[in-house]
């Protein structure tokens, strides 16, 4: 996506960019320590997610980013990181109720209209979440909003008409590609034997004291839980 729009996902400063580069280096080191092979180059990581997890009967996407909600279906749920270090388990019904849409895929249209500051998605200038929801409830999709913009009343009509191209472009940016070709076998992505000494070096560099404690105070091998550092998990109602 960065090739389409240089501001996509950017944080706005060279200082921050350098910090992110350092972060990515640690992420790759961590993956290799856990013997997970990094396999996706020059792609938004989200693009690879659905291409892989669609192969599993049940899968969870753990992220605070609402754009990932578009991936939720009968087999995929979203564990959304919330304020207070909790996790919110979201199925299709909960995604729709939370954002006022009729299907998780409509999160694409919602963000195309309201934008997303965290990823520098421009959206329609002057349109927030509430207005975007109302437009989708009335017209059903971004394309229908644009096509029927003459019927929109007041200043909102002008906003939509003046932002038509940016709305279309935002939808492209927000849409997660679900057919990324991935040649790496699934077995290579599994967590296998861990190199504890190398892992402790990374934890020490990043000052992850609680992780260090777990690995040094127990004689038996420790399996870190994905959810150990989250205080609560809110369950969505199952259908």
N, C-alpha and C positions, 0 to 999 in steps of 0.2 A: 504493500500500500504506500510505503514511503516513496516508491518510484512514481506513483500517480500524484501524490500530494506531499511535498517535502515537510509540511508541518504536522503530518499525521503521526500521532503518538509522541511528538517532540515535547520537551519540557521547557524550552524557551531560553536556555542559556548554555554556553559552552562549558561552564563549570559543572552544571548538572549533567550535561552529556558525558563529560569525563567520569563523573561518579557512576553513571550507568554502565559505562564501559567496564569499569572496575567490578561492578556488581555482576555483570555478565560473565566476566572471567572467573569469578568465584563460583557462579552457577555451573559453569562447564567443568571446573575442577571437582565440584561436589558430585556431579553426575558420574564422572569417571571414577571417583573414589567408591561410589556405590555400584560401580561396574554397569552403569546404564550408558549406552552409547548415544551421544548427541547425534541426531540423524537428519535434521532439517536445516538447510542452509538457504539464506536469502528469502525467507518466508516469514510472514507474521505467524507466531507460534499458534495463534488461535486457528489459523487455516488448517493446521495439521491435526488439531484436536478431534474434530468430527470425523475426519478421514480414518482415524484410528479407533476411537471409542465406539464408532458405529458397528464395529465387529464384535462387540461384547453384548451379552444379554442384558446386563445392568452395569451402568457406569455413572460416575459422579465427576462433575467439573467443579473444582474448588477455586473460587476467585471472588474479589469484591466488584468486578467489572460487570455492569448490567448488560453489556452487549452480548456476553456469553449466554444470556437467557434465551437467545434465539435457537440455541442448540438443544434445548430441553424438549424431549418427546417421551413416548411411552417407556423407553429404555434408559433414557439419560435424565438425571436429576442434577440440580445445581446446589452446591453448598456455598452459599454466599457469605463472605466474611463481613460481619456487621460491626458497628461501633460497640465498644466494650469488649472487644476480642471474643465475640461469640460467632456461632455459625448458624445460618438460617437455611434449613433444608427445603428446597423449592421444587415441586413437581409442576406439571403443566397447569393444573388448576390454580396453584398459588401464584405462579408467574402472571397469569392472566388477571387474577384479582388484584395483585399488587400494582400493576401498571395500567389497568383498565383497558386491556386488549382482549380479543377473542381467540388468539392463538399465539404461542410463544414466538413464532416467526414474525409477528407484527412488531416485535421490539425493533426490528430493522427500520420499519416505517416511522415508528415513534422517534427514534434517535435521528433519523434523517430530517425530521421536522424540528425537533427541539435542540438538536446538536448535542455534543458531549465534550465538555471542556477538558476532561481528563485525557482525551485522545485528540483534542483540537479538531473535532468534527464541527464544521460551521453551522449546519442546519439552516433554518429559516430565521433571518434576523428579526428579533423582537418576539419570537414565539417560544414560550416555555412549556414545561411538561403538561400543565393543565389544559392549555390551549391546544397542544398537539393531540392529547387524548380526545378532546371534543371533536377535533377535525376528523380523526380516524373513526370515532364512533358514528359520525355523520356520513362520511364518505367511504370509509373502508380501507383505503390505501393511499399512498403518496400520489400515485398516478391519477387516481380519481379526484383527489384534492386539487391537483394542478388542472386537470381537465375541466372541472366544474368551478374553478376559481371565480368566475363571473357571478356565481350565486352567493358567494361569501359576502357578508355585510361589513361595512365600515372600513376602518384602517387595516383590519386583518386581510382584507382582499388585496390591498396594495402591497402589504408585506409579502404575501404568498406570490403574487405576480412578479414582484421585483426580485424575488429570491428563487425563482423557478429552477434555473440552471444549477444553483448551489444546492438546492434540495435534492435534485437528481444525482448530483455528484456525491453528496453526503450519503445517499443510500448505497452507492457503490462502495464507498469507504467503510461503511458499517457492516456490510454483508460479509460474513465469514465464508470463505471458500471451503466446500466440503468434499472436494474430489482431488486433493493434493496427492500426487503419486509418491508413495513411500515404499522404498525397496527394502528397508530394514525389517527383518523378521520380528514378529511380536516378542518372541523369546529373548531377543537381544535387549529389549526395553524393560525386562523384569529386573527387580531389585534382587541381587544375588549376594554372594559373600562380600562383606564390607572390609575395607582396609582401614582398621581402626586408628592406627598411628597417623596416617595421612589425614583422616577425618578430624582427629583431634587438633592437628595443625591448623586446619581451616577454621574450626570452632574457636581456637585461641586467637587467630587473626581477626575474627569477626566479633570477639568478646561474647560468644554465646555460652555464658557461664552455666546455665541450666543444662545444656546439652553435654558440656564437659563433665558435669557432676554425674549425669546418668551413665556415662561411659567409664568413668574412673572409680566410682564408688561401688560398682557391682562387679563381682568376679565373673559371673556368667555373661555370655553375649547378650546384648540389649537390642531389642527391636523397637526403634522409635515409632510411636504411633503418629499417624498423620495429624491427629486431632489433639495431641497432648497439650498444646499451648493455647487451646481455645477454651474459654470458660463455660460456654453454654452452646447447646445445639437445639434450635427450635425446629420441631418436626412439622412438616406440612401434612395435611390430612391426606391419607391415601384414598384413591378412588374406590 
